[in-house]
Amino acid sequence: MKFFTTSTMGMAIKGTGAGARDTSQQSNFRAAMIETYKAKHPTEPWLWCPILGDYTDDDDIQASHLFPCRNGQDCLDAIFGKTRAEELFSPRNGLLLCKKLERYFDSGKFVIVPDIPNFQKNVLVSAVKGWLNCEPRQYRVKLIDPDWEKKDEKISRWQSLTFGQLDGRPLRFRSNFRPAARYLYFHYCIQILRMCWQHSSQGRSSQAAALLQLEKGNPFWGTVGRYLPRNMLLALVEEMGHEYTFVLDGAA
């Protein structure tokens, strides 16, 4: 019922969802990430962006959620299972990014994936398992929109780095803390869908289908755990029927 009544898509329902962000929660969320990621410059009023791999002005850094806070803790629990401490506003569910990057991180232009050689090119499941067992895990950027018109645009006037040059760029952190792989993987899946919806809405359904086809067989890299409850799994089986073999591509 909460999933149904908190969705605004296609039904013109107003006043649903978790509502606007609580300013104190968001402020505490940002402060916790600054502390946990050791993002504060020792002498200047600057904060570290792991994608840029550099410091930038404090007011240019956004505390970005991987699982959107507007969906609420109940939805987070329903998808990933309850955790001892609620993680909607935990550093495990967030990254500190400069505002310009954060905007495109949440609009289907690029994602963050494991930094594994030849990732998504017939990568072995054993390589993913090895990465999951590493501490700290390493990540890199992957551009997913082949028609992004800003590829040749510089990210800022202070750097020569372009958006196109982000592809394959390793993330650089100031501490050994990392966001939860399960939330990064969730964000990855959502952005792939978002990007395909954008292409479909622009009359390029065949291109969207081709982009989704590229995902077939790619390995799951979120952390292992008990996520979906039994009733949701039963509903999934009921909807799919008995043809399941294609789901096993990329599975262990």
Salt bridges, closest charged atoms under 4 A:
ASP58 OD1 - ARG30 NH2 3.29
ASP74 OD2 - LYS2 NZ 2.98
ASP77 OD2 - LYS82 NZ 3.29
GLU87 OE2 - ARG92 NE 2.77
ASP106 OD1 - HIS187 NE2 2.92
ASP115 OD1 - ARG140 NE 3.71
ASP145 OD2 - LYS109 NZ 2.84
ASP145 OD1 - HIS199 NE2 3.25
ASP147 OD2 - HIS199 ND1 3.95
ASP147 OD2 - ARG204 NH1 2.80
GLU153 OE2 - LYS100 NZ 3.50
GLU153 OE1 - LYS150 NZ 3.32
